Amino acid sequence: MSAQDWYAHKSVGDGLFWVQERFYQSGNRANIWVIRGSHQDVVIDTGLGLRSLPEYIKANGLLGDDSQRKNPVLAIGTHVHFDHAGGLHQFQQVGVHKTEVDALANGDNFETVTWLSDREVVETPTPGWRARQYRVKAVQPTHILQEGDVINLGDRQLNVLHMPGHSRGSICLHDAERKLLFSGDVVYDGAMIDWLPHSHVGDYVRSCERLLAMAELDQVEQVLPGHFNTFGAKRLQRLASAYVSGAGACHRLSACAIRSVASIALRSSCC
């Protein structure tokens, strides 16, 4: 299957594109965001990496006609879980948070939570492909990100916000001028997952409290999440508030127990 068949995209406006993997039909299917900058183009999350994302982006003109005059595309993983980081190895420039650099560089498929089934991939990318053979490929990040970093695209800037909880290296990218928040898996319009290896409920609560503060200060008008559809500030407040209020002692004990079982299952399947 070609990259042209595997992916689909639509324009969100203002040099921003939403790309998805058509034949990965799962709640784990990640949103891929492509931002066209005047000096630097950025891809936020890269999906499974089963077909060439750079090839698709180039063939469909998502970077514009002047891409030859720019720096190579910078691919940023909001975290290194397989559904977001599987295609990072396809890019010359790669950025992830400093706490997850080693996991990506070593191809640590325990920390990348590589958990894929045949039934989720409804059209195989290559003849004979099987999910059990899938692994996130190791790549050495060229950009080691941390809280407070600014990614300069020329005509727009993205501020790096370290928001651990879902994973230890989860980040959001905030376009403060346009009040856009690329949230990865820190928040999306669905059940927030805090029971994976390196998840931490206490960290997640603090990250959600930070999101609430941003919404209350009118710093976010639109959230472009790692999964499902985009949403506005009021929905952000409801989602973050619901997590904080529900993260009591019983929830923490339950998350710990599920994490233990999930870790055992994951080690047996990927390691």
C-alpha positions as CSV (number, residue, x, y, z in Angstrom):
1,M,0.0,0.0,0.0
2,S,1.3,3.5,-0.9
3,A,1.6,6.3,1.6
4,Q,-1.0,8.2,-0.5
5,D,-3.5,5.4,0.2
6,W,-2.5,5.0,3.9
7,Y,-3.0,8.6,5.0
8,A,-5.7,11.2,4.5
9,H,-5.7,14.8,5.5
10,K,-7.7,18.0,5.7
11,S,-6.8,21.6,6.1
12,V,-7.7,23.3,9.4
13,G,-6.7,26.7,8.1
14,D,-3.8,29.1,8.7
15,G,-1.1,26.6,7.4
16,L,-2.3,23.8,9.7
17,F,-3.3,20.3,8.5
18,W,-4.8,17.3,10.3
19,V,-3.5,13.9,9.0
20,Q,-4.8,10.5,10.0
21,E,-4.0,6.9,9.2
22,R,-7.0,5.7,7.3
23,F,-6.7,1.9,7.9
24,Y,-5.7,2.0,11.5
25,Q,-9.2,2.0,13.0
26,S,-8.8,2.1,16.7
27,G,-9.3,4.4,19.6
28,N,-5.5,4.5,19.7
29,R,-5.3,6.1,16.3
30,A,-3.4,9.3,16.9
31,N,-4.0,12.7,15.2
32,I,-1.0,13.9,13.2
33,W,-0.7,17.7,13.0
34,V,1.4,19.4,10.3
35,I,2.2,23.1,10.7
36,R,3.6,25.1,7.9
37,G,5.9,27.8,9.1
38,S,7.7,30.6,7.2
39,H,11.1,29.2,8.2
40,Q,10.5,25.9,9.9
41,D,7.8,23.3,9.4
42,V,6.7,21.0,12.2
43,V,4.9,17.7,12.4
44,I,3.4,17.0,15.8
45,D,3.1,13.2,16.4
46,T,3.7,10.7,13.5
47,G,1.4,7.7,14.0
48,L,2.5,4.1,13.6
49,G,5.1,4.8,10.9
50,L,3.9,1.9,8.7
51,R,4.0,4.1,5.5
52,S,6.2,7.1,4.8
53,L,4.7,10.2,6.3
54,P,7.4,12.5,4.8
55,E,6.5,11.2,1.4
56,Y,2.8,11.8,1.9
57,I,3.4,15.3,3.2
58,K,5.6,16.2,0.3
59,A,3.4,14.7,-2.4
60,N,0.4,16.6,-1.1
61,G,2.1,20.0,-0.9
62,L,1.4,20.4,2.8
63,L,4.7,22.3,3.3
64,G,4.1,24.7,0.4
65,D,6.3,25.5,-2.6
66,D,9.1,27.1,-0.6
67,S,10.0,24.1,1.4
68,Q,13.4,23.9,-0.3
69,R,14.4,27.1,1.4
70,K,13.6,26.0,4.9
71,N,15.2,23.8,7.6
72,P,14.3,20.1,7.4
73,V,10.9,19.3,8.9
74,L,11.0,18.9,12.7
75,A,8.9,16.0,13.9
76,I,8.0,16.3,17.6
77,G,6.6,13.5,19.6
78,T,4.2,14.7,22.4
79,H,5.4,11.5,24.0
80,V,6.9,8.2,22.8
81,H,4.0,5.8,22.9
82,F,3.8,3.7,19.8
83,D,0.7,5.3,18.3
84,H,2.4,8.7,18.4
85,A,6.1,8.0,17.9
86,G,6.1,5.1,15.4
87,G,7.0,7.3,12.5
88,L,9.6,9.6,14.2
89,H,12.5,7.5,12.6
90,Q,11.4,8.7,9.2
91,F,12.5,12.3,9.8
92,Q,15.9,14.0,9.9
93,Q,15.0,16.2,12.9
94,V,13.2,14.7,15.9
95,G,12.3,16.2,19.2
96,V,10.9,14.6,22.4
97,H,11.0,15.5,26.1
98,K,14.3,14.8,27.8
99,T,12.8,12.2,30.1
100,E,11.9,10.0,27.1
101,V,15.0,10.4,25.0
102,D,16.6,7.1,26.1
103,A,13.4,5.1,25.5
104,L,13.2,6.4,21.9
105,A,16.9,6.1,21.2
106,N,17.0,2.5,22.5
107,G,13.8,1.4,20.9
108,D,12.3,0.5,24.3
109,N,9.0,-1.0,23.3
110,F,8.0,-1.4,27.0
111,E,8.1,2.4,27.5
112,T,6.6,3.0,24.1
113,V,3.7,0.7,25.2
114,T,3.7,-1.1,21.9
115,W,0.4,-2.9,22.0
116,L,-1.1,-3.4,18.5
117,S,-3.5,-6.0,17.2
118,D,-4.3,-7.3,13.7
119,R,-8.0,-6.4,14.0
120,E,-7.1,-2.7,14.4
121,V,-5.3,-2.5,11.1
122,V,-8.1,-3.2,8.6
123,E,-6.0,-3.1,5.5
124,T,-2.4,-4.4,5.8
125,P,0.3,-2.0,4.7
126,T,2.4,-4.7,3.1
127,P,1.7,-8.3,2.1
128,G,2.0,-10.7,5.1
129,W,2.2,-7.9,7.7
130,R,1.2,-8.9,11.2
131,A,0.8,-6.7,14.3
132,R,2.9,-9.0,16.4
133,Q,5.9,-8.1,14.4
134,Y,5.4,-4.4,14.9
135,R,8.0,-2.4,16.9
136,V,8.8,1.2,17.3
137,K,12.1,1.8,15.6
138,A,14.9,3.4,17.5
139,V,15.9,6.9,16.6
140,Q,18.3,9.4,18.3
141,P,16.5,12.7,18.9
142,T,18.1,15.8,17.5
143,H,16.1,18.1,19.8
144,I,15.9,17.3,23.5
145,L,12.9,19.3,24.7
146,Q,12.1,20.6,28.2
147,E,9.7,23.0,29.9
148,G,10.1,26.5,28.6
149,D,11.6,25.7,25.3
150,V,10.3,27.8,22.3
151,I,10.2,26.2,18.9
152,N,10.4,29.1,16.4
153,L,8.7,28.5,13.0
154,G,9.3,32.0,11.9
155,D,5.8,33.4,11.7
156,R,4.7,31.5,14.8
157,Q,6.1,30.0,18.0
158,L,5.3,26.9,20.0
159,N,6.0,26.9,23.7
160,V,6.9,23.5,25.2
161,L,4.9,22.7,28.4
162,H,5.9,19.6,30.3
163,M,2.7,17.9,31.4
164,P,3.5,14.5,32.9
165,G,0.9,12.0,34.1
166,H,-0.1,10.0,31.1
167,S,3.6,9.4,30.5
168,R,6.6,10.9,32.2
169,G,7.6,12.9,29.2
170,S,4.2,14.1,28.0
171,I,4.2,17.6,26.6
172,C,1.8,20.1,25.2
173,L,2.7,22.7,22.6
174,H,1.1,26.0,23.0
175,D,0.7,28.6,20.3
176,A,0.1,31.5,22.6
177,E,-0.6,34.1,19.9
178,R,-3.3,32.0,18.3
179,K,-4.4,30.4,21.6
180,L,-4.0,26.9,20.2
181,L,-3.0,24.0,22.4
182,F,-1.6,20.8,20.9
183,S,-2.3,18.5,23.8
184,G,-1.1,15.1,22.8
185,D,-2.5,12.6,25.3
186,V,-2.5,15.0,28.2
187,V,-6.1,15.8,27.4
188,Y,-8.5,14.7,24.7
189,D,-12.3,14.1,24.6
190,G,-12.3,10.6,26.0
191,A,-11.2,8.6,29.0
192,M,-7.8,9.8,30.2
193,I,-5.4,7.0,30.7
194,D,-3.2,7.0,33.8
195,W,-2.5,3.3,34.4
196,L,0.4,2.6,31.9
197,P,4.1,2.1,32.7
198,H,5.4,5.5,33.8
199,S,1.9,7.0,34.3
200,H,1.5,8.9,37.5
201,V,-1.9,10.0,38.9
202,G,-0.4,12.8,41.1
203,D,1.5,14.2,38.2
204,Y,-1.6,14.0,36.0
205,V,-3.7,16.0,38.6
206,R,-1.1,18.7,38.6
207,S,-1.0,18.8,34.8
208,C,-4.8,19.1,34.7
209,E,-4.7,21.9,37.3
210,R,-2.3,23.7,35.1
211,L,-4.7,23.2,32.1
212,L,-7.5,24.7,34.2
213,A,-5.4,27.7,35.0
214,M,-4.6,28.2,31.3
215,A,-8.3,28.0,30.4
216,E,-9.3,30.4,33.2
217,L,-6.7,32.9,32.0
218,D,-8.1,32.7,28.5
219,Q,-4.9,31.3,27.1
220,V,-6.6,28.6,25.1
221,E,-9.4,28.9,22.6
222,Q,-9.0,25.6,20.8
223,V,-7.4,22.2,21.8
224,L,-5.9,20.1,19.0
225,P,-5.6,16.7,20.8
226,G,-3.7,13.5,20.2
227,H,-7.0,11.6,19.7
228,F,-10.5,12.2,18.5
229,N,-11.9,15.7,17.6
230,T,-10.8,19.2,18.5
231,F,-12.7,21.1,21.2
232,G,-12.8,24.5,22.9
233,A,-11.9,26.1,26.3
234,K,-15.1,25.2,28.0
235,R,-14.8,21.5,27.1
236,L,-11.1,21.6,28.3
237,Q,-12.2,22.9,31.6
238,R,-14.8,20.2,32.0
239,L,-12.4,17.4,31.1
240,A,-9.6,18.6,33.3
241,S,-11.9,19.4,36.2
242,A,-13.5,15.9,36.0
243,Y,-10.1,14.2,36.1
244,V,-9.0,16.2,39.2
245,S,-12.2,15.6,41.1
246,G,-12.2,11.9,40.3
247,A,-8.5,11.3,41.2
248,G,-9.1,10.3,44.8
249,A,-7.6,7.5,46.9
250,C,-9.8,4.8,45.3
251,H,-8.9,5.9,41.8
252,R,-5.2,5.9,42.6
253,L,-5.3,2.4,44.1
254,S,-7.2,1.2,41.0
255,A,-4.8,2.8,38.6
256,C,-1.9,1.2,40.5
257,A,-3.4,-2.2,40.3
258,I,-4.2,-1.9,36.6
259,R,-0.7,-0.6,35.9
260,S,0.8,-3.7,37.5
261,V,-1.3,-6.1,35.4
262,A,-0.8,-4.0,32.2
263,S,3.0,-4.0,32.8
264,I,3.1,-7.7,33.0
265,A,1.0,-8.2,29.9
266,L,3.1,-5.7,28.0
267,R,6.4,-7.2,28.9
268,S,5.2,-10.6,27.8
269,S,4.0,-9.3,24.4
270,C,6.7,-6.9,23.4
271,C,9.9,-7.6,25.3
